[in-house]
């Protein structure tokens, strides 16, 4: 069965003020793991101690492309090795790397190179989508170009199901098409208010999470990683709803 993690960017304001305390609060909600989006100058050994004390795993980390190149990548390897994380995810491409079809092809070459270096060092490398990758360039989207020109063995996929749906693409179809490539699914639900799509807790919107969990488990996705940035209530209440709902849906899928 897949495991449930939280992308800590969901509560980045709290993490910025009290990084280690925020990790403890997330662990108390029942998440099995945290996916990081920065470390706020925290020594790796200190972070590793807090993770162990709270019995929480690492579900990968979002690492900006500037820290995935040249000598910076070596420093990245050292830090992540020290916290037992072997999954590095590029969270997005800068605007200047995604203006044209050729930009996406060039970006794919860079991602392949990063992925090859990561693989040799014992790391898994992947890319996380937003909605902008689904912009059309002739007969292909940026998403098609990026993943079509990268090696599936070197560049894995962290599919953000919300952003794929936001762009009017079916995440279930994308998962099926890329079943041997997906290492993580980013999760939050979607509702439409006054014609505007917005994020909400799992089970309170229009995404089909029962089907997402079923296919995710079927193809061997390791992580269902919650990432919610918009809240109508206390953020930790929302994060609690997310993990509890996902656990219930996973239990229902398991006993079917």
C-alpha positions in Angstrom: 0.0 0.0 0.0 1.0 3.6 -0.7 2.0 5.8 2.3 0.8 9.2 3.2 3.1 12.2 3.4 2.7 16.0 3.7 4.5 18.6 1.6 5.6 21.0 4.3 5.1 23.9 2.0 1.5 23.6 3.0 2.4 25.3 6.3 5.5 27.2 5.1 4.8 30.2 7.3 4.9 28.1 10.4 7.9 26.2 9.2 9.7 29.5 8.6 9.1 30.5 12.2 9.6 27.1 13.9 10.8 24.4 11.4 11.4 21.6 13.9 8.3 22.3 15.9 6.2 22.2 12.8 7.5 18.8 11.9 6.4 17.6 15.3 2.9 19.0 14.8 2.6 17.3 11.5 3.7 14.0 13.0 1.0 14.3 15.7 -1.6 14.6 13.0 -0.8 11.1 11.8 1.2 11.6 8.7 3.8 8.9 8.0 6.3 11.2 6.3 7.2 14.8 5.4 8.2 16.1 2.0 10.5 19.1 2.3 10.6 22.3 0.4 13.6 23.9 2.2 15.4 23.4 5.5 15.8 26.9 6.9 19.5 26.5 7.6 18.9 23.5 9.9 21.9 21.2 10.3 21.1 17.8 8.8 22.1 15.9 12.0 19.7 18.0 14.1 16.9 17.5 11.6 17.5 13.7 11.5 17.3 13.5 15.3 13.9 15.2 15.2 12.6 12.9 12.5 13.6 9.9 14.5 12.2 11.2 17.7 8.8 11.7 16.0 8.9 8.5 14.0 8.4 10.3 10.7 9.9 9.4 7.4 11.0 11.6 4.5 8.8 11.4 1.4 11.4 13.2 -0.8 12.2 16.9 -1.1 11.5 19.7 -3.6 14.9 21.1 -4.6 15.1 24.1 -6.9 17.0 23.5 -10.1 19.8 25.9 -9.0 20.7 23.4 -6.3 20.7 20.5 -8.8 23.5 21.7 -11.0 27.3 21.4 -10.8 28.9 21.7 -7.3 25.5 22.6 -5.7 24.3 19.1 -6.5 27.1 17.5 -4.5 26.1 19.6 -1.5 22.5 18.5 -2.0 23.6 14.9 -2.0 25.5 15.3 1.2 22.6 16.9 3.1 19.9 14.5 1.8 22.1 11.5 2.5 22.4 12.6 6.1 18.6 12.7 6.5 18.0 9.4 4.8 16.3 10.9 1.8 16.9 9.5 -1.7 14.1 11.2 -3.6 14.9 14.6 -5.1 12.1 16.4 -7.0 12.5 19.5 -9.2 9.4 21.5 -8.2 9.1 23.6 -11.4 10.9 25.1 -14.3 11.7 28.9 -14.2 9.7 30.9 -16.7 12.7 31.4 -19.0 13.0 27.7 -19.4 9.4 27.1 -20.6 8.4 29.7 -23.1 8.6 27.6 -26.3 8.7 23.9 -27.4 12.4 24.2 -27.8 12.8 25.5 -24.3 11.1 22.4 -23.0 13.3 20.1 -25.1 16.4 21.9 -23.8 15.1 21.6 -20.2 14.6 17.9 -20.8 18.2 17.6 -21.7 19.2 19.3 -18.4 16.8 17.1 -16.4 18.3 14.0 -18.1 21.8 15.0 -17.0 20.7 15.7 -13.5 18.8 12.4 -13.4 21.9 10.5 -14.6 24.1 12.1 -11.9 21.5 11.4 -9.3 21.2 7.7 -10.3 24.9 7.2 -10.2 24.9 8.6 -6.6 22.1 6.4 -5.5 19.3 9.0 -5.7 16.0 9.0 -7.5 15.2 12.2 -9.4 11.8 13.4 -10.6 9.8 16.4 -11.8 6.7 17.9 -10.2 4.1 19.6 -12.5 1.9 22.6 -12.1 -0.8 23.6 -14.6 1.5 25.6 -16.9 3.2 22.5 -18.3 -0.1 21.7 -20.0 0.1 24.7 -22.3 -0.2 23.6 -25.9 2.8 24.0 -28.3 1.4 22.8 -31.7 0.2 19.2 -31.2 2.0 18.7 -27.9 1.8 20.2 -24.4 4.8 21.2 -22.4 4.1 18.2 -20.2 4.3 15.9 -23.3 7.6 17.6 -24.4 9.2 17.4 -21.0 8.4 13.8 -20.3 8.6 12.7 -23.9 12.2 13.9 -24.2 13.5 12.6 -20.8 14.5 9.1 -20.0 12.0 7.3 -17.8 14.8 5.6 -15.9 16.4 9.0 -15.1 13.6 11.4 -14.7 10.6 10.1 -12.7 7.2 11.8 -12.3 5.6 13.4 -9.3 2.1 14.0 -10.7 0.2 16.8 -9.1 -3.3 15.5 -9.5 -4.9 18.9 -8.6 -2.9 20.8 -11.2 -3.5 18.3 -13.9 -7.2 18.5 -13.2 -7.0 22.3 -13.0 -5.7 22.2 -16.6 -8.6 19.9 -17.6 -6.5 16.8 -17.9 -7.5 13.5 -16.3 -4.9 12.4 -13.7 -6.2 8.8 -13.9 -5.3 8.7 -17.6 -1.9 10.2 -16.9 -1.1 7.7 -14.2 -2.1 4.8 -16.4 0.0 6.1 -19.3 3.0 6.6 -17.0 2.5 3.7 -14.6 6.1 2.7 -14.5 7.4 6.3 -14.0 5.3 7.8 -11.1 7.0 7.8 -7.7 4.6 10.2 -5.9 1.2 11.8 -6.3 0.5 15.3 -5.0 -2.9 15.4 -3.5 -5.6 18.0 -2.7 -9.2 18.3 -3.7 -10.7 21.0 -6.0 -13.9 22.9 -5.8 -15.2 25.7 -8.0 -16.5 28.9 -6.4 -17.9 31.7 -8.6 -16.2 30.0 -11.6 -12.8 29.9 -9.9 -11.1 26.6 -9.2 -9.6 26.4 -5.8 -8.0 23.9 -3.4 -9.9 22.2 -0.6 -9.5 19.1 1.7 -9.6 15.6 0.2 -13.1 14.3 -0.1 -14.8 17.8 -0.2 -14.4 18.6 -3.8 -14.8 16.9 -7.2 -11.6 14.8 -7.6 -12.2 11.0 -7.6 -9.9 9.9 -4.8 -11.2 6.4 -4.5 -10.1 5.8 -8.1 -6.8 7.6 -7.6 -6.0 5.5 -4.6 -7.0 2.3 -6.4 -4.8 3.0 -9.5 -2.0 4.4 -7.4 -1.8 1.2 -5.4 -2.1 -0.9 -8.5 0.8 0.8 -10.3 3.0 0.9 -7.1 3.0 4.6 -6.3 5.0 4.9 -3.1 3.7 8.3 -1.8 0.4 10.1 -1.7 1.7 13.5 -0.6 -0.8 16.1 0.5 -0.1 19.7 -0.5 -2.8 22.2 0.3 -2.1 25.9 0.3 -5.6 27.5 0.5 -7.5 27.1 3.7 -11.1 28.0 4.9 -10.3 26.8 8.4 -7.3 26.4 10.7 -4.6 24.8 8.4 -3.9 22.0 10.9 -7.6 21.1 11.0 -7.5 20.9 7.2 -4.4 18.8 7.2 -6.0 16.5 9.8 -9.0 16.1 7.6 -6.8 15.2 4.6 -4.8 12.5 6.3 -7.9 11.0 8.1 -9.8 10.9 4.8 -7.0 9.3 2.9 -6.4 6.7 5.6 -10.1 5.8 5.5 -10.2 5.6 1.7 -7.0 3.4 1.7 -8.6 1.1 4.3 -11.7 0.8 2.2 -9.6 0.0 -0.9 -7.6 -2.6 1.1 -10.7 -4.5 2.3 -12.5 -4.6 -1.0 
